[in-house]
Amino acid sequence: PEAFFASIFLTSVGCACVPALLAFIANQARPEERGAVIGAVGTVQELCGAIGFSVYSRLFAYAISDDSPVKLPGASFLASAAVLVPAFFVLQRTFRLAGAGAFESV
């Protein structure tokens, strides 16, 4: 039960970041474009959720099945890391190239 409660805490911290990220992204657009930006972010969130749950659940099912050459229940987490690590470096490069003042409020 301790791990379960710890996972709830970590998930809640991650979910708390979403409104702040959305506000940050919306502030980068002109006032008349903010609604479109928020709608686009919501659309991308829903698409990623729909695709992610399907892909990672199938990957997990395969990784624990008898057809898998190696039993690796954490394969979906490794796949997630494989997607997030390059995204981190792209974000880091973007901040470095844009400079410190480029992401202040419009």
C-alpha positions as CSV (number, residue, x, y, z in Angstrom):
1,P,0.0,0.0,0.0
2,E,2.9,2.4,0.6
3,A,4.0,2.3,-3.1
4,F,0.4,2.8,-4.1
5,F,0.1,6.0,-2.1
6,A,3.5,7.2,-3.3
7,S,2.4,6.7,-6.9
8,I,-0.8,8.8,-6.2
9,F,1.4,11.6,-4.8
10,L,3.8,11.5,-7.8
11,T,0.9,11.5,-10.2
12,S,-0.8,14.4,-8.5
13,V,2.4,16.5,-8.7
14,G,2.6,15.8,-12.4
15,C,-1.1,16.7,-12.9
16,A,-0.6,20.0,-11.0
17,C,2.0,21.0,-13.6
18,V,-0.4,20.9,-16.5
19,P,-2.3,24.1,-15.7
20,A,1.0,26.0,-15.2
21,L,2.3,24.6,-18.4
22,L,-0.9,25.6,-20.2
23,A,-0.7,29.1,-18.8
24,F,2.9,29.4,-19.9
25,I,2.2,28.3,-23.4
26,A,-0.9,30.5,-23.7
27,N,1.1,33.5,-22.6
28,Q,3.4,33.0,-25.5
29,A,0.6,33.7,-28.0
30,R,-1.0,37.0,-28.8
31,P,-4.3,37.6,-26.8
32,E,-6.5,37.0,-29.9
33,E,-4.8,33.6,-30.5
34,R,-4.8,32.2,-26.9
35,G,-8.0,30.3,-27.3
36,A,-6.7,28.5,-30.4
37,V,-3.4,27.7,-28.6
38,I,-5.3,26.3,-25.6
39,G,-7.5,24.2,-27.9
40,A,-4.5,22.9,-29.8
41,V,-2.8,21.9,-26.5
42,G,-6.0,20.1,-25.4
43,T,-6.2,18.3,-28.7
44,V,-2.6,17.1,-28.5
45,Q,-3.2,16.0,-24.8
46,E,-6.2,13.9,-25.8
47,L,-4.5,12.4,-28.8
48,C,-1.4,11.5,-26.8
49,G,-3.6,10.0,-24.1
50,A,-5.6,7.9,-26.5
51,I,-2.5,6.6,-28.4
52,G,-0.3,6.3,-25.3
53,F,-2.7,4.1,-23.3
54,S,-3.2,1.8,-26.3
55,V,0.4,1.5,-27.3
56,Y,1.8,1.1,-23.8
57,S,-0.8,-1.4,-22.7
58,R,-0.1,-3.6,-25.7
59,L,3.6,-3.3,-25.1
60,F,3.2,-4.3,-21.5
61,A,1.0,-7.3,-22.5
62,Y,3.6,-8.4,-25.0
63,A,6.5,-8.0,-22.6
64,I,4.9,-10.3,-20.1
65,S,3.5,-12.8,-22.6
66,D,5.0,-16.2,-23.5
67,D,5.8,-14.8,-27.0
68,S,8.3,-12.3,-25.6
69,P,11.9,-13.5,-25.7
70,V,12.6,-11.7,-22.4
71,K,10.1,-11.1,-19.6
72,L,10.3,-7.4,-19.0
73,P,7.3,-6.0,-17.2
74,G,8.9,-2.5,-17.2
75,A,9.2,-2.4,-21.0
76,S,6.5,0.3,-21.2
77,F,8.4,2.5,-18.8
78,L,11.6,2.0,-20.8
79,A,9.7,3.0,-24.0
80,S,8.4,6.1,-22.2
81,A,11.9,7.1,-21.2
82,A,13.1,6.5,-24.8
83,V,10.5,9.1,-26.0
84,L,11.1,11.6,-23.2
85,V,14.9,11.7,-23.2
86,P,15.2,13.0,-26.8
87,A,12.3,15.5,-26.1
88,F,14.2,16.8,-23.1
89,F,17.3,17.5,-25.3
90,V,15.1,19.2,-27.9
91,L,13.6,21.4,-25.2
92,Q,17.1,22.2,-23.8
93,R,18.4,23.1,-27.2
94,T,15.3,25.3,-27.8
95,F,15.9,27.3,-24.6
96,R,19.6,27.6,-25.4
97,L,19.0,28.9,-28.9
98,A,16.1,31.2,-28.0
99,G,17.9,32.9,-25.2
100,A,16.7,33.8,-21.7
101,G,14.3,36.6,-22.6
102,A,12.6,34.8,-25.5
103,F,10.0,33.1,-23.3
104,E,8.8,36.0,-21.2
105,S,5.1,37.1,-21.4
106,V,4.0,38.8,-24.6
